[in-house]
Amino acid sequence: MTDATDIAVPLDDLAAPRYTPQAQQLREMMAMLAPDCPLDTEVMHRRAREATGLTDFGPDDYRERLERYVAELNEIDMHPAGIVNFHMQLLQCLKNRLLLTDLVSRHPQIHDIDLQPPVIIAGLPRSGTTHLHNMLAAAPTFRSLPYWESVEPFPLRAEADLDPDPRIARMDVAVQTMNTLMPNFALMHEMTTEHAHEEIQLLANDFSTMLMETLAHVPRWTEYYWSHDQTTSYEYLVVQLKALQFLRGGRRWVLKSPQHLGQLPVIERVMPGAVVAFTHRDPVPVALSMITMITYSARMYTDAVNVEEIAAAWVDRLERLLDKCVRDRDAVPEQRSLDVRFDDFMADEMGTMERLYDVSAEPLTDAARSAISSYLAGHRRGRHGRVETSAQMFGLDADELRRRFASYTQRFLT
């Protein structure tokens, strides 16, 4: 019998997506809502106020970032379902801001919560970050962020004491929708209601995160993001993490995102004492895998995906991100950091965990070992299969990619 890890699924519809009858029916249903879901910031602000009964969005520096983002979204040849999707996502972020401001105003002691230095995983997708994150999240040692909580971190007042939490049911529907529209996405990055998610979803509430450029090809907004210091947005993240501890407990966070590779000095300022685990893998196949994921998910907003343009933009972005990692890696002291090569990690998963626990000054208890082992037993790498990738798919040259990523490779992989 053929193992799922041996099955390589070709994606031959990146530029012109094809849909199953079920997916097409869902798209048509979403399209019916588009006239009532404009990408208009004033409309979204008004609806956020109406949905929550609140008016204070907190510090207003986010407005320029949101306005720039929405203006560029409106220039995209977007299908109606994509318009609905972006309207709802941005509206949710605005509701999250209102709910956070209200929560902290009613419970100012949130600011006094001791946010212990988190353990942060920093590395490109497909370099072992998700696997390492999930291993740490499986143990009782650390507090992690389930997907449903990342999207709706702060409950509506009317739902605050409901059991079961309606936010979980809403995420179940959202995940089912995503799986219908992008059935091959799980081969690249499995998404479930309860899986440990990246805190860039929380950074999206301040409209300043790499998440926003993965959701749409917005090159001007990307340059705006890179040209601005991210300190205030990471400070806003800290407030959210404290608020989440207030609501649902937790002692010490485990965080994860590729974005952090480019924000190490900011992390050192905002989260002093943070432990950072850097995951490293040959950046050429890693970049191709990430570009595959980005171009495949572009079908969520357009039926005409400019694959080569998006790919070229992401090569630039990843080169910049890796160069920043090379430049700033030593901003995190050796005693609070760990470099994890992918092949070494795969060869000795529990040994890597022991090293990370040691750097984090946490005891690897029997309970933690058992939880991590149970996770590993049920989450064999590549169990869903994989997608085919190649430089040629995107009009790229593998040798040129190696040249552009050479400084990173020489620093961490030779």
C-alpha positions, 0 to 999 in steps of 0.5 A: 500500500502506498504511504500518504507521504509518498503521494505528491499532489500536483497543483496545476490550477494555481493561475486559474483555480478550479472548484468542486461543485460543492465549493462553487455552490459555496462561492455563489452563496457568499457572492450573494452577500457581497453587495452588503459587505463593502471594503469600506473602513467607515462601514466596517467601523460602524458595524463593529460598534453596532455589533459590540455596543462599544465605541473605543477602538483604543490607540488610533495609530492603526487607522492609517495602516487599515486605510492603506490596506483597504485602499490597495485591496480595492485595486485588486480584481477580486471576486465577490466571495473574496470581498465578503471574506475580507470584509468579515475578517477586517470587521472581526479585527475591529470588533476585537479592538473594541472588546479589548479596550472595554475588557481592560477598562473594566479590569485595569489589573490586566496591565499588572499581570506578569508576562513571563518571558515567552518561548518564541519559535522563529523560522520560515514555514516548512522548517519545522516551526509548526511541528516544534510549536505543536510539541510545546503546546501539547505539554502543560508547561506552556500557554498556547493560542488555539485557532478559535481564540486567535480569531476571536480572542475576547468574547462579546459580553453577552457570550462571556459565560456561555458553555460551550463557547460559541466562538468554537462553533463559529470556527468549526464552520470557518474551518469547514468553509476553508477546507471546502474552498481549498481542499489541498491546503491541509497538505501544506499547513493543516488548520483545525479549530483547536490547533496552536496558531500563530500570534500574528492573528493577534497582531492583525488586530493592530493591522501591522503583521506579515499575515496581511500580506499573505492574505493578499498581494499588496506590495505597497502596503508591504513596503509600508510595513517594512519601513515602519518600526513595529514596537507599538504593535508588539506592545499591543500584542503584549496587552492582548496576551495579558488579557488572554491570561486574565480570561483563560489562564496560563503561566508562560506563552509559547509563540511562533511566526516567521515574522519574528525573524525580522523583528528580533531587536523589537522582541528584545525591547518589548519582551525582555528575556524571551527565549528564541528557538531558530529553526533552519532548513535549506531555504530554497525548497522552503521558499518554494513551499511557502510560495506554493501556499501563498499562490494556492490560497490566493484563490480565496480572493481572485480567480486570476492569480498572477503566480509569477508576480506573487512569487517574485515578490515573495522571493524579495520578501524572504530574502529580506527576512533572512538577511535580517535574521543573519544581521540580528541573530546575535541580538538574542544572547546565546544563553536564551536561544537555540539554533535547530537544524531541521534534519537534526530535529527530525532525527531526534525530536525529544532530544531537541525538546530537552535542549529547548526546555533546558534553555528555557529553564523549565523542567521537562516533567514526566507529564510533559514528556507523556503529552509530547509523546502522545502528540507525536504518536498521532501526528506523524509528519506528512501523514496527509501527503504533500504537494509538488513544488518546483522553481519552474512552476513560478518562473524562478531559477533554483540557482539564483535562489541559492545565490540570493539566500547564500548569506543565510545558508552560510551562517546557519547551514554550513 
